[in-house]
Amino acid sequence: MPGLLTGFFLILLHLFLGNLASKFIFNGFMPGSVLGMIFLFLSLKLNLIKSQSVGEFSKLVSKFIPLFFVPIGVGLMDSYKIVEANFLIIIFSSLISTILILLFVPKLYLWLVKRTGV
C-alpha cells in the first residue's frame, strides 16, 4: 500500500506544481495538468524520482482510463453551442493538423533513423 500512496502523492504534487506554474507563470495560457505531466516527465528523466515510485499507482489508474473521458464528454455536451457555432473551424483545423502530422512524422522518423543509424 505505501507504493500506491507514494505514487499518488508524487503525481498529485506534480499536478499541483503544474497548476501553480499555469496560474503564476503562464497566466492560465497553458493547462496546469499538461505542465504537471511535463514536470513529472522531467523529474523521471532527470532521476529526481524513480519510475518505481509512481509505477504501481500508474498501473492501477490506467485500468480506469475510460472513466476519465466521461467528464470531457459531459463538458463537450455542456458547451455544444460553442462547438456548434465554431463547427467548421474545428473540422477545418482538425483536418489540416492531421494532414500536417501525416506528412511531417514519417519524414522526422526517417531523419532520426538516418541520424542514429538504427
Backbone hydrogen bonds, N-H to C=O, Kabsch-Sander energy under -0.5 kcal/mol:
donor,donor_aa,acceptor,acceptor_aa,energy
5,L,1,M,-2.1
6,T,2,P,-2.8
7,G,3,G,-2.3
8,F,4,L,-2.6
9,F,5,L,-2.6
10,L,6,T,-2.6
11,I,7,G,-2.4
12,L,8,F,-2.5
13,L,9,F,-2.7
14,H,10,L,-2.1
15,L,11,I,-2.1
16,F,12,L,-2.5
17,L,13,L,-2.5
18,G,14,H,-2.3
19,N,15,L,-2.4
20,L,16,F,-2.3
21,A,17,L,-2.6
22,S,18,G,-2.4
23,K,19,N,-2.2
24,F,20,L,-2.9
25,I,21,A,-2.0
26,F,21,A,-2.1
28,G,22,S,-4.0
29,F,26,F,-2.2
35,L,31,P,-2.1
36,G,32,G,-2.7
37,M,33,S,-1.9
38,I,34,V,-2.1
39,F,35,L,-2.8
40,L,36,G,-2.4
41,F,37,M,-2.5
42,L,38,I,-2.6
43,S,39,F,-2.5
44,L,40,L,-2.3
45,K,41,F,-3.0
46,L,42,L,-2.7
47,N,44,L,-1.1
48,L,43,S,-2.4
49,I,43,S,-1.4
53,S,50,K,-1.4
54,V,50,K,-0.6
54,V,51,S,-0.7
55,G,51,S,-1.4
56,E,52,Q,-0.8
58,S,54,V,-2.4
59,K,55,G,-2.4
60,L,56,E,-1.8
61,V,57,F,-2.6
62,S,58,S,-2.3
63,K,59,K,-0.7
63,K,60,L,-0.8
64,F,61,V,-1.7
65,I,62,S,-1.0
67,L,64,F,-1.2
68,F,64,F,-0.6
68,F,65,I,-1.5
69,F,65,I,-0.6
69,F,66,P,-1.1
70,V,67,L,-0.9
72,I,68,F,-0.6
73,G,69,F,-2.3
74,V,70,V,-2.6
75,G,71,P,-2.6
76,L,72,I,-2.3
77,M,73,G,-2.3
78,D,74,V,-2.2
79,S,75,G,-1.4
80,Y,77,M,-1.1
82,I,79,S,-0.5
83,V,79,S,-1.8
84,E,80,Y,-3.1
85,A,81,K,-2.3
86,N,82,I,-1.5
87,F,84,E,-1.0
90,I,86,N,-2.5
91,I,87,F,-2.6
92,F,88,L,-2.8
93,S,89,I,-2.7
94,S,90,I,-2.1
95,L,91,I,-2.5
96,I,92,F,-2.6
97,S,93,S,-2.4
98,T,94,S,-2.1
99,I,95,L,-2.5
100,L,96,I,-2.5
101,I,97,S,-2.2
102,L,98,T,-2.5
103,L,99,I,-1.7
104,F,100,L,-2.5
105,V,101,I,-2.4
107,K,103,L,-0.7
108,L,104,F,-2.4
109,Y,105,V,-2.7
110,L,106,P,-2.5
111,W,107,K,-2.2
112,L,108,L,-2.5
113,V,109,Y,-2.5
114,K,110,L,-2.3
115,R,111,W,-2.3
116,T,112,L,-2.6
117,G,113,V,-2.0
118,V,113,V,-0.7
